[in-house]
Amino acid sequence: MKGRWQHSNKLIVKGYVFALTSVLVWTGFILISRAGALAALSLPDMMMVRFGTAFLVFFPFIWIHRKAIFQVRMMLLGSIGGLAYSLSVFNGFQSAPATHAALLLPGLMPIMIAVLAYFWAGERHSRFAWMGIGISSLGIFALLLETLLSGVSYWVGDVSFVVACLFWGIFTVLLRRWKFPPWHATLGVITATTLLFTPYYLTQLSHAFNDVSHSMIALQAFYQAIMAIAVQFVCYGKAVHILGATKMGALMALVPLLASVFAVPLFGEPVTSGLLIALVCICVGTIVGNVLPLRRPF
């Protein structure tokens, strides 16, 4: 019994290591993606840098695992978590600040994942999880309301981030329900997105990488293809399998604190009241949903 308890604890700790690694890489993804948008990288260029580079780097593994990758469910999973999610999120980076991405993406994901996991995967959530989601939702609502009332053009980007969260929620729940190994799912996302998007990108070659420095292209290629896809997807997938879709989704709410701290000085983005309310609510919601359930009396 003691050995089983120790094994279970080690597995949970391992799950949190994967989860925190995913959080750190996702934080960098927000900052790097916004830097690319500010450097005039277009949406098609961002997509091709991310998935085209990844496809070339990991093609030997894609070929080895081709039987596991080229199946209907895997292609559907890759299309949702790769093509649909990335098109939405990169469209958001074109017009909305990194601070908005830092709050909306990981802030809305727990809500989307929890609801979808409840209906599709049969996951049952504690009252603390629902309380945390509710508190985080108040912050998200405050930020969206401020954006709509201010009349700025951010709303297009913010809506894109909301749609991206929906796609990522579907991807997360299906990943757990269909029980694909994280590595196979990662290769499936790369393959499906590259094969579907490349024909369109070939029609945009005359406008490719206009006025973008080689150093920025290299930075985007490394981080988007290696860190944000390979490292992040594998860590995220393993964390989902160990901790559950809802728990992983809630932990992603730690990203706003990290990304916002860096985005404000790096990009000179304004700190508004809606932003602060959202940040506080999401941080409190994360604590309520993840820390309080662990403080059980002995």
N, C-alpha and C positions, 0 to 999 in steps of 0.2 A: 504493500500500500504506500509506504514511504517512497519507494523507488518510483512508483507511478506518479506520485505527487511532484517529486523533483523533476521528473521528465516533463510533466505538464507545465511546470513553472519555467523550465528552460525553453520550451517551445514558445510560450507566451513572450518571454524576453526576446527571443529570436524574432518573433513577429513584430515587436515594437522597434527593434533595430532596423528591420526592413522598412517599416512604416516611416520612421524618422529620416532614413536615407531618402525615401521617396519625397518627403516634405521638403528637404533641403534642395534636392534637384529641381523640384517643381517651383520653388522660390526663384532659383536661378533662371528657370525657363521663362518666367514672367518678365524678369528684368532684361534678359537677353533678347526676348522677342520684341519688347517695346523699343529697345535700342535699335533693332533691325528696322522696325517701322519708321522710327525717326530718321534713320539713315537712308530712307527712300527705297527700301526693299519692298517690292510689291507683293501682294498676296500670292500670286502664282510662283514668284521667285522663292518666297518663304516655304511654300509647300514643297517645291522641288529640291531646295537645299536640304530640307528636313528628311524627306522620304527617298529622294533619288540617291543621296549620299548613303543613307542607311541601306538601301537595296544593294548598292555596289559593294559596300563593306561586308554585309552579311549574306551575300549571295551564295557562298559555299555552304552555309548552314541551311539556307532556304532550300537549296538543291537536295541536301542530305535528308531533310525532313519534309520533302515535297508531298509525300502521301498524307501526312498529318495536316499540312497546310491547305492543299487544294481539295477541300471539301466544302459543302454548302454552308454549314454552320460556321466554319472558320472564316470563310470569305465574308459572311454577313457580319460576324463579330469585328473583323478588320475594317469593313466599310463604315461601321458605326463608330468604333473607337479611334479610327484613323482618319478616313476621308471626311466624314460628316463633322466630327468633333474639331478637327484641325481647321477646316474651312471656316467654321463658325468662330473659333477662337482667334485665328489670324485676322479675320475681318474685324473683330473687336479691337485688336491692337492697332489697327489702322486709324481709329478715330477716338478711342477712349484712353485715358491715362493709365499708367501701370498700377496706380493705387486702386483704381476701380476694378481692374482685373484681379488684383491681389485680394480684394474683398469679395467680389461677386463669384469668381470661379470656385475657390474652396469654400466660401460661405454658403453658396447655394447647393453645392454637391451633397452635403449630408441630408438635406431635405429631399432632394430628388432620389437619392439612393435609398433612404429609409422608407419612403412611400413605395417605390418600385419593389424593394426587397420584401416588403410586407405582403404585397399582392402576388408577386411572381415567384419569390424564393421561399416563402413561408417563414421568414425571420420574424421573431417576436421581440419587441423592444421594451426595455424597462421604462418606468416613469421618468427616470433621470435622463434617458436618451431623448425622450419626447420633450422634456422641459428644456434641455440644451438646444434642441432644434428650434423650439419656439422662441427662445431668447435670441438666437442667432438670426432668426427670420425677422424679428423686429428691427435689427440693425440693417439688414439687407433692404427692408421696406423703406427705412429712413433715407438710405443712400439713393435708392431709385426715385423716391418722391422728390428729394432735393434736386436731382438731375432734371426731372420733368418740369419742375417749377422754375428752374433757373433759366431755361430756354437755350442752353448751350447745345452743341451738336454731339455731346457725349452719348445721347440716348441711343443712337444707332449702334455704337460699340457696346453699350450696356446690354441692349437686347440680344446682340450676338453672343455675349458671354452667357446670358440666361439660356439661350438655345444650346450652346456648347455644354452647359451643365446637364441639360436633359439628355443629350447624346451620351455623355460620360456616365450618367447614372444607369442608362440602359446597358451600356457596355459592361459596367461593373457587375451588375446583377446577372447578366447572361454569362459572364466569365465564371462566376461562382456556380451558377445553375448547371452549366454544361461541363464544368470541371476540366477545362483545357489546362494543360501545364503552362505556367507563366511564360516559359521560353518559346513554346509553340505559338502562344497567343501573340507574343511580341513579333515573331517572324510573320505571322498571319496579318497583323496590322500593317507592317511594312510592305508586304507583297500586295495585298488587296489595294491599298491606297496608291502605290506606285503604278500598278497596272491600270487602274481606273483613271488616274489623273494625268498620266504622261501624254496620252493622245491630245488632250486639251492643251497641255503646256506647249506642245510642238507648234501650235498655232500662234503662240505668243512669243516665239523666239526673237522676233525683231525688236521687242521691247525688254529683253532680258537684261537684268542687272545694270540698268542705266544709272550712271553717276554713283555707283556704290564701290567703295574701296575694296581691294583684295583682302585686306586684313579683316574687314567686317564679314566678307563672304566666308573666309576661313573660320572665323570665330563661330558664325552661325552654323556652318557645316559640322564642326566638331561638337558643339553643345547640342544642337537640335538632333543630330543623327546618332551620336554616341551616348551622351548623358541623358537627354530628354526622352529618347526612345529606348535604347537598350538597357541602361542602368535603371531608369525610372520605371519603365514598364515591368521589368522583372521583379524589382523590389516591391512595386505596387501589387503585382499579381500574387507574390508570395505572402504579403501582408494580408491581402483579402482572403486567401485560403486559410491562414492561421487565425486571424482575428475576426474575420467576418466582414461583409460589405459595409454594414452600418458603422461598425467601430472604425474601420479605415476611413470611411467618408467623414466621420466626425473629427478624426485626427488631422485631416487635411485643412481644418479650420485654423490650424496653427500657422499656415502659410501667410495669412494677411499681416500678422504682426511682424514677421521677418521681412516680407517684401515691401511693406509700407515704410519701414524704417530706412531701407536703402533707396527706395524709389523717390522719396521727397528730395533728398540732397543730390542724387544722381541726375534726375531729370528736371529739377526745379518745379515739381508739381505742387499745386496749392493744397493746403490743409484746411478743409472746410468742416463745418459743424456736423454735416451728415456723415462725412468720412470718419470723424472721431466717434460719433455715436455707433456707427457700424462696427468700427474696430473694437470698441469696448464690449458691445453686445456679443460679437463673435467670440472674443476671448473668454467672456463669462460663460457663454453657451458651451464652449469647449470644456471648460472646467466642470461645469454641471453634468455634462453628458459623459465625461470620461474619468474624472478624478473622484467625484462623489460616490459613484457606485463601488469604487475600490475600498472605500473607508467603511468596511463592515465591522461590527463589533465581534470580538472573539468569545 
